[in-house]
Structures are given as structure tokens and as C-alpha cells.
Amino acid sequence: MMKACLAVCMLLVCLGQLHAEPKILCYYESWFAYPSHGAGAMQVKQFDNTLCTHRIYGYNGVSSSAEVLISDPWLETSTTYHQLYDWGHDKGSDLSLMGIGGFNFALNLTYAAQNPTIFTTSLVNHLKTYALDGAVIEWSSNHWKYEYMADYVTLLKHLKEAFAPNKWVLGTVLAADQPGYDIKSVAEQVDLIIIQSFDYHGSWNTEVGHSSAIEDQKISVNRWVENGATKEKTIVTVPAYGHTWTLTDTTKTDPGSPAKGAGTKGPFTDSPGKLGVNELMLRLKDDPTGWTRKEDGALGAAYYYKGDQWVSIEDTKTAEAKGAWVKSAGLGGIAVQAINNDDFNGLASTTKFPLTQAIKKGYA
């Protein structure tokens, strides 16, 4: 009987019907440690280690001498900075990774690509010093040029070889659409391919639209998989924030309706046109009957409006649906960007981290 069961399991593996449980990667934006974010200020110790398989601290940069650059002097000299790196010394089953680059520091990655040996040595020393489990290299598309491609692949080869003895994790972040990108060569070097499947629409558009509809995400994922990304390595990004608009005409609220600019800012992100899930939940809690929620079933998205305010954002229902899709498609998992925009301290919900909890529920 035992042999028969083993034979069936082997057959299922060969047929690709058994998949590892999808991962949940949780980004943490270092600047949210600042007290200026008020009740939205999140410290590393507030993570729930039962939710995230990987935690990514974003972001550090690269110096002109091709060494890892601690990007925030205040954090470097404060107790908060040391909390960030306590991940490696006091964590649960999750892995702690360093994010390098990102929107503000991606351009500095040219120093690393031009000097791969120096950068690799510096990063390895950094990971050892703070007992971290790997790194994610994020060369954002606004700073990317195709002529960097060959050097980037060489850099990843150096990192892959250096990471192997410690079994460290190496990840890369890709734009949803990046023509000419040598995805196959990159995929061969890394463990994680994180696709920036968000910001499809935002307040820079003059019409309201979905910022991260499932159907748009599927198109992005399929594009990369068809060009060499293996499903098991492919990570879909689910934003823990949404985009907002101020409607031109309050009687026109369907997607595609005209807008005259960004929506009002929230207290934590403090940015017109952008709203964290926790900030929306607070608005809904304060005015439970004033807001209207609508679903766009054909595209797999939800939106909210009240008066002249229109919000495209994830909620627990859409997040759960995305978790179910990722698992059924055999993808590697979901990255939450960023966990500090979830309701991490339960200000407006009955449970902490409701969005991330919903993703995990979708995996079940």
C-alpha cells in the first residue's frame, strides 16, 4: 500500500500537479519607521511572522565605489535601524532579505553592474554581519536602459555563485512591461522573479481606472512566463495601497469616468492620489454608509466612491481572489507592497494585517 501511494505521489510530481505552497513576500518600507507617520508608523517588531515567508527591507543603495550604501542616516544611528536587522537574529520561520535599489536608488545599481566583484563582496559581508537570508535587486523601469542588460546578467551570476554556499535567496524585480528584457538569462540566475503588477492606472490619468485588476496582472505574468520566467519563481505583486481621483462629475462614477486630478491624501502616506489600505479602512469605519463599493467582475477589481472621491484599491475580497488565482496557476506566490500600508495594528479592522490574511486565505 505504501509503495502504491509513493508511486502515485511520484506521478503527480512528474505531471506538475503537486506544487509547493505559494510564498508571501512582505515588503517593509524603512521610512515608515519615522514617528512622523503617527499611528501609521510601523516598526519591524510589529511583523506577524506567521504570515510572511519572506520579509524584504527596502531600500538600500549602492555607493559610487560599488559598495552597499545604507540609504537612511537617521535609521543608521537610531535604535530603529538596529531593529531592522534584528530580523536575522530574532525571527520565526520567515526569511529576511535586503532590498537594493527601488525607485529612489535604482540608478545607483549601475555602479554595482560595472563592478560586480566589489559589489558582491560588499553585499555578502553585509548579509553576514546582520545574519540576513539574501537580497532582492530592484532596478526600477524609470532608471532602466537596455544597454545595462548584459552587465546586469553578469552581476546576477556573481551574486548567485557567492550566495550558493550559504543558500541565500536571490531575487529580481521586473516591470510589468519591459520590452527587450532578457528574462530567460535573468531567470536562470535568480530564485525569485517579482513582477511589478500594479500602477496600471493612477491619478496621472485623466480618467479613473483600476490600479491592479487581476486581468491586467494575468497579462503581465503571462508575458514574462512566455519569455522564460518559470512559474515556480514568478511572484505577483499585490499593492497594499490604491490610487485616488477627484471626479469631474459626481454622477459619473463608472471606470473610465473623467477626473480633474488626484484624490485627497491620507494621514499616513500623506500623498495626494495614493491611499493605503489602512487609510481607506479608517475612512470606511468613520463613515460606513457614505462610501459605495463596486466590483468590476469582468476585470477582477473593486473600487469605492463617495461624493467626488474615487478610489481603486485592493480589499480583503480581491486579495483573497488573487491568492486563489496564484495558487491555481501554480505561481510562486505574492509580494505585498508594502506591509506597512496594511492595517498592521488593527486600527480599523477586527484583525491585524487583514489584506495579507486574505491572501493567505486564498491559498487555502
C-alpha positions in Angstrom: 0.0 0.0 0.0 2.8 2.4 0.9 4.6 1.7 -2.4 1.4 2.4 -4.3 1.0 5.8 -2.5 4.6 6.7 -3.2 4.1 5.8 -6.9 1.0 8.0 -7.1 2.9 10.9 -5.5 5.8 10.5 -7.9 3.4 10.5 -10.8 1.7 13.7 -9.6 5.0 15.4 -9.2 6.1 14.4 -12.7 2.8 15.7 -14.1 3.2 19.0 -12.2 0.1 18.5 -10.2 1.8 19.0 -6.8 3.0 22.5 -6.1 4.7 24.0 -3.1 2.5 26.3 -1.1 2.8 29.8 -2.6 5.0 32.3 -0.8 4.0 35.5 0.8 6.7 38.2 0.4 6.2 41.2 2.6 7.9 44.5 1.7 8.7 46.8 4.5 9.5 50.5 3.6 12.1 51.8 6.0 10.8 55.3 6.1 7.6 54.1 7.8 9.7 53.7 11.0 9.6 57.5 11.3 7.3 58.9 14.1 6.0 61.5 11.6 3.7 58.8 10.2 1.8 58.8 13.5 -0.4 55.8 14.0 0.8 54.6 10.6 4.4 54.3 11.8 5.4 50.7 11.7 8.4 49.1 13.4 9.9 45.8 12.3 9.0 44.2 15.6 5.3 44.6 14.6 5.6 42.0 11.9 3.5 38.8 12.2 6.0 36.1 11.5 3.2 33.6 10.8 2.1 35.4 7.7 5.2 36.2 5.7 7.5 33.6 4.2 9.9 36.4 3.3 10.4 39.9 4.6 12.1 42.4 2.3 13.6 45.6 3.8 13.5 48.4 1.3 15.6 50.0 0.3 19.4 50.4 0.4 21.5 51.8 -2.3 24.9 51.4 -3.9 27.8 53.9 -3.4 30.0 55.2 -6.2 32.6 52.8 -5.0 30.2 49.9 -5.7 29.5 49.0 -2.1 26.2 48.6 -0.3 25.0 52.1 0.9 22.8 52.4 3.9 20.3 54.8 2.5 19.0 56.5 5.6 21.4 58.2 8.0 18.7 58.6 10.7 18.0 54.9 10.8 21.7 54.1 10.7 22.2 55.9 14.0 19.0 55.1 15.7 17.7 52.1 17.6 15.1 51.7 14.8 17.9 50.9 12.3 19.1 48.1 14.5 15.6 46.7 14.9 15.5 46.3 11.1 18.5 44.0 11.2 17.3 42.1 14.2 15.3 40.2 11.7 18.3 37.9 11.2 18.8 37.3 14.9 15.2 37.0 16.2 12.8 35.8 13.6 10.3 33.0 13.1 10.2 30.7 10.1 10.3 33.6 7.6 13.4 34.7 5.7 14.8 38.2 5.9 16.0 39.8 2.7 17.6 43.2 1.9 16.1 45.2 -0.9 18.7 47.0 -3.1 17.6 49.8 -5.5 14.0 50.6 -5.8 12.5 53.9 -7.1 15.0 56.2 -5.4 18.2 54.2 -5.6 17.9 52.1 -8.8 20.2 54.4 -10.8 23.0 53.6 -8.4 22.8 50.0 -9.5 24.9 51.0 -12.5 27.9 51.1 -10.0 27.2 47.5 -9.0 26.7 46.3 -12.6 30.0 47.9 -13.6 31.9 46.5 -10.6 30.2 43.1 -9.9 33.1 41.7 -7.8 33.3 44.7 -5.5 29.6 44.9 -5.0 29.2 41.1 -4.4 31.9 41.2 -1.8 30.3 44.1 0.0 26.8 42.6 -0.1 28.0 39.2 1.2 29.7 40.9 4.1 26.6 42.9 4.8 24.4 39.8 4.8 26.8 38.0 7.1 27.1 41.0 9.5 23.3 41.2 10.0 22.5 37.5 9.6 20.2 38.1 6.7 19.0 35.4 4.3 19.5 37.1 0.9 18.8 40.1 -1.3 16.3 41.4 -3.9 17.7 43.6 -6.6 15.2 46.1 -7.9 16.2 48.1 -10.9 13.0 50.2 -11.4 12.0 50.7 -15.0 12.2 54.5 -14.8 16.0 54.1 -14.4 16.4 51.1 -16.7 18.1 51.1 -20.0 18.5 48.2 -22.3 22.3 48.7 -22.6 22.5 47.6 -18.9 21.2 44.2 -19.7 24.5 42.3 -20.3 26.2 43.8 -17.2 23.1 43.0 -15.1 23.1 39.4 -16.0 26.9 39.2 -15.2 26.2 40.8 -11.8 23.5 38.3 -11.0 25.9 35.4 -12.0 28.4 36.8 -9.4 25.7 37.0 -6.8 24.3 33.6 -7.5 27.7 32.0 -7.1 28.5 33.9 -3.9 25.1 33.2 -2.4 25.2 29.4 -3.0 27.4 28.3 0.0 25.0 30.0 2.4 21.9 29.0 0.5 20.9 32.7 0.4 17.9 33.8 -1.6 18.4 36.0 -4.7 15.5 37.9 -6.2 15.0 40.4 -9.0 12.2 42.8 -9.6 10.7 43.4 -13.1 8.4 46.0 -14.5 5.1 44.7 -15.8 6.2 45.5 -19.3 9.8 45.9 -20.2 10.5 45.4 -23.9 13.8 43.8 -24.9 14.5 42.5 -21.4 16.4 39.2 -21.4 14.1 37.5 -18.9 15.4 34.0 -19.7 19.0 34.8 -18.8 17.9 36.6 -15.6 15.6 33.8 -14.6 18.4 31.3 -14.8 20.3 33.2 -12.1 17.6 34.0 -9.5 15.3 32.3 -7.1 12.5 34.9 -7.2 11.1 37.0 -10.1 8.9 39.7 -8.6 6.7 41.3 -11.2 5.5 44.9 -10.6 1.9 44.1 -11.4 0.4 47.3 -10.1 0.0 51.0 -11.0 -1.8 50.2 -14.3 -3.9 53.3 -13.7 -3.3 56.2 -11.4 -4.1 59.9 -10.8 -1.7 60.8 -13.7 -4.6 59.6 -15.9 -7.5 61.9 -16.6 -10.0 59.1 -16.3 -10.5 56.8 -13.3 -9.4 53.2 -13.7 -8.2 50.1 -12.0 -4.8 50.2 -10.4 -4.3 46.4 -10.1 -7.1 44.4 -11.8 -6.5 40.6 -11.9 -6.9 40.6 -15.7 -4.1 43.1 -16.1 -1.9 41.1 -13.8 -2.6 37.9 -15.7 -1.4 39.6 -19.0 1.8 40.8 -17.3 2.5 37.4 -15.8 1.8 35.5 -19.0 4.1 37.9 -20.9 7.1 37.0 -18.6 6.3 33.3 -18.4 6.1 33.0 -22.2 9.5 34.6 -22.4 11.4 32.4 -20.0 10.3 33.0 -16.4 9.4 29.7 -14.7 6.1 29.8 -12.9 7.6 28.5 -9.6 9.8 31.5 -9.4 7.3 34.1 -10.6 5.8 36.4 -7.8 2.8 38.6 -8.4 2.8 41.9 -6.6 -0.4 42.9 -4.8 -0.2 46.6 -3.7 -1.4 47.4 -0.2 -2.3 50.8 -1.4 -4.6 52.2 -4.1 -4.9 55.3 -6.4 -7.4 58.0 -5.9 -9.0 60.7 -8.1 -11.3 63.6 -7.7 -14.2 63.2 -10.1 -15.2 65.9 -12.6 -18.9 64.9 -12.4 -20.2 63.1 -9.2 -23.0 61.5 -11.3 -20.4 59.6 -13.4 -18.7 57.0 -11.3 -18.0 54.1 -13.6 -14.4 53.2 -14.5 -13.4 55.5 -17.4 -15.3 58.5 -16.0 -13.4 61.8 -16.2 -11.4 63.1 -13.3 -9.9 66.5 -12.6 -6.9 65.4 -10.5 -5.7 63.3 -7.6 -7.9 62.5 -4.6 -7.4 63.8 -1.1 -4.4 62.4 0.7 -4.5 60.1 3.8 -2.8 60.7 7.2 -0.1 58.0 6.8 1.0 58.1 3.2 0.5 61.9 3.1 0.4 61.8 -0.7 -2.4 63.1 -2.9 -3.5 60.4 -5.3 -2.3 57.5 -3.1 -4.1 55.8 -0.2 -3.0 52.9 1.9 -5.5 50.0 2.6 -5.4 51.1 6.3 -6.3 54.6 5.4 -9.3 53.5 3.3 -10.4 51.2 6.1 -10.3 54.1 8.5 -12.5 56.2 6.1 -14.9 53.3 5.9 -15.0 52.9 9.6 -15.6 56.6 10.2 -18.4 56.7 7.5 -19.7 53.2 6.9 -22.8 54.3 4.9 -21.3 57.2 3.0 -19.0 55.1 0.8 -20.2 52.9 -2.1 -18.2 49.7 -3.1 -18.5 48.4 -6.6 -17.0 45.4 -8.3 -15.8 45.1 -11.9 -16.3 41.4 -12.2 -15.0 41.1 -15.8 -11.6 42.5 -14.8 -11.5 41.3 -11.2 -11.3 44.6 -9.4 -13.1 46.7 -6.9 -13.5 50.4 -6.4 -15.0 52.8 -3.9 -16.5 56.3 -4.2 -18.1 59.0 -2.1 -19.0 62.4 -3.4 -16.3 63.4 -5.8 -13.7 61.0 -4.3 -13.0 57.7 -6.3 -10.6 55.0 -5.1 -9.2 52.0 -6.9 -7.7 49.7 -4.2 -7.3 46.2 -3.0 -9.6 44.9 -0.2 -9.9 41.6 1.5 -12.2 40.2 -1.2 -10.0 41.0 -4.1 -6.9 39.9 -2.2 -8.4 36.5 -1.4 -9.3 36.1 -5.1 -5.7 36.9 -6.1 -4.4 34.3 -3.6 -6.7 31.7 -5.1 -5.6 32.6 -8.7 -1.9 32.5 -7.9 -2.2 29.0 -6.3 -4.4 27.6 -9.0 -2.0 28.9 -11.7 1.0 27.3 -10.0 2.8 30.6 -9.5 5.5 31.1 -6.9 3.5 33.5 -4.7 2.5 37.1 -3.9 4.5 40.1 -2.8 2.7 42.6 -0.6 3.9 46.1 -1.5 4.1 47.2 1.2 3.1 45.6 4.5 3.1 49.0 6.3 0.1 50.0 4.3 -1.9 47.0 5.5 -3.9 47.6 8.7 -0.9 46.1 10.7 -2.1 47.5 14.1 -5.8 46.7 13.7 -6.9 50.4 13.8 -9.9 49.8 11.5 -10.4 46.1 11.3 -11.1 43.2 13.7 -7.8 41.5 12.8 -4.3 42.8 12.2 -2.9 42.6 8.6 -6.4 41.9 7.1 -5.2 42.2 3.4 -2.3 39.8 4.0 -4.5 37.4 5.9 -6.9 37.4 3.0 -4.1 36.4 0.6 -3.2 33.5 2.8 -6.9 32.5 3.0 -6.9 32.5 -0.8 -4.1 29.9 -0.8 -6.1 27.5 1.4 
